[in-house]
Amino acid sequence: MLFTSIFKRKKKNHRKKFNYDFDINNWMNLTKEERLEIDSREKDELMRKKKALLKSIRDEYIKIKKKR
């Protein structure tokens, strides 16, 4: 009993769960314009997140550089 609790390993789930707003069937039922609009919104959101991350990294780097 003691050995089983010590050496018990977690099972790895090799299948990753992805959270998509649209599944493939709904995506294919959309018109080309709707797909382009959704895609452009997602790209814009991703770009805003990247820019915010880069800005925070630059600010931290400037703080570290000033301390030296």
C-alpha positions as CSV (number, residue, x, y, z in Angstrom):
1,M,0.0,0.0,0.0
2,L,2.8,2.4,0.9
3,F,4.8,1.5,-2.2
4,T,1.8,2.0,-4.5
5,S,1.1,5.5,-3.2
6,I,4.8,6.5,-3.5
7,F,5.4,5.0,-6.9
8,K,2.0,5.8,-8.4
9,R,2.5,7.9,-11.5
10,K,0.2,10.3,-13.2
11,K,-1.2,9.1,-16.5
12,K,-0.3,11.4,-19.4
13,N,-3.0,12.5,-21.7
14,H,-1.3,12.8,-25.1
15,R,-4.3,14.4,-26.7
16,K,-4.4,18.1,-26.1
17,K,-7.7,19.8,-25.8
18,F,-8.1,22.9,-27.9
19,N,-10.7,25.5,-27.4
20,Y,-11.9,26.8,-30.7
21,D,-14.7,29.3,-31.2
22,F,-15.8,27.5,-34.3
23,D,-15.5,23.8,-35.1
24,I,-14.6,22.9,-38.6
25,N,-18.2,22.3,-39.8
26,N,-19.4,25.7,-38.6
27,W,-16.2,27.3,-40.1
28,M,-16.9,25.8,-43.5
29,N,-20.5,26.9,-43.5
30,L,-19.5,30.5,-43.1
31,T,-19.1,32.7,-46.2
32,K,-15.6,33.8,-47.3
33,E,-16.1,37.3,-46.0
34,E,-17.2,36.1,-42.6
35,R,-14.1,33.8,-42.4
36,L,-11.8,36.7,-43.4
37,E,-13.5,39.0,-40.8
38,I,-13.1,36.5,-38.0
39,D,-9.5,35.7,-39.0
40,S,-8.6,39.4,-39.1
41,R,-10.1,40.0,-35.7
42,E,-8.1,37.1,-34.2
43,K,-4.9,38.4,-35.9
44,D,-5.5,41.9,-34.6
45,E,-6.1,40.6,-31.1
46,L,-2.9,38.5,-31.2
47,M,-0.9,41.4,-32.5
48,R,-2.1,43.6,-29.7
49,K,-1.1,41.0,-27.1
50,K,2.3,40.7,-28.7
51,K,2.9,44.4,-28.7
52,A,1.8,44.7,-25.1
53,L,4.2,41.8,-24.1
54,L,7.1,43.5,-26.1
55,K,6.4,46.8,-24.4
56,S,6.5,45.2,-20.9
57,I,9.8,43.4,-21.8
58,R,11.3,46.7,-23.0
59,D,10.2,48.5,-19.9
60,E,11.7,45.8,-17.6
61,Y,14.9,45.8,-19.6
62,I,15.2,49.6,-19.2
63,K,14.6,49.3,-15.4
64,I,17.4,46.7,-15.2
65,K,19.7,48.7,-17.3
66,K,19.2,51.8,-15.2
67,K,20.0,49.9,-12.0
68,R,23.5,49.1,-13.2
